[in-house]
């Protein structure tokens, strides 16, 4: 089932969900996304305040 899902993509991609940074690499294009893996949340309300570089 997952094979059929991934066959829909025409490009080879690699995703690194590291502890400090998330990186997406596309074959032939290089790194297309590189952002901190950080989320700021209001402890009282649970509201998401910022994600990544925000």
N, C-alpha and C positions, 0 to 999 in steps of 0.2 A: 504494500500500500504506500509506504513512504517513497519507494523507488519511483512510482508513478508521479508523486508530488514533485520530487526533485528533478525529474526529467523535463518538467515544464520550463525550467530555467535554461536559457541558451548559453549562459556564461558560467565559467567555473568561479565559485566564490569561496572565501574562507572567512569565518567569523571567530574572533578571539575575544571571549568575554572574560578578560583578566580582572584581577582584584582592583586595580587602580584605573584602567582604561579599557574601553571597548573599541575594537578595531575591525573594520570590514575591508577585505582585500578582494579585488576583482582581477582575474587573469587578463593581462594585456593593458590594464588601466592603472594598476597599483592600488595603494590605499585610498579608498573613497570616503571613508568615515573614520575619524579617530577622536573620541570624546571621553572625558572622565566618566567612570561608572559610579556616579554619585546622585543621590536623591535627597533633597531636603524636605522634611515633613514637619508640620506643626504638631507638637505632641498633644496639645489640648484638643484640637479639632480633627486631626488626621489628614488635613488638607495638604496636598503636594504643593510645595512652594517653588521648587526649582528642580530641574533635571539636567544633568550633564554640564555644559558650559554656561547655563543660564545664571 
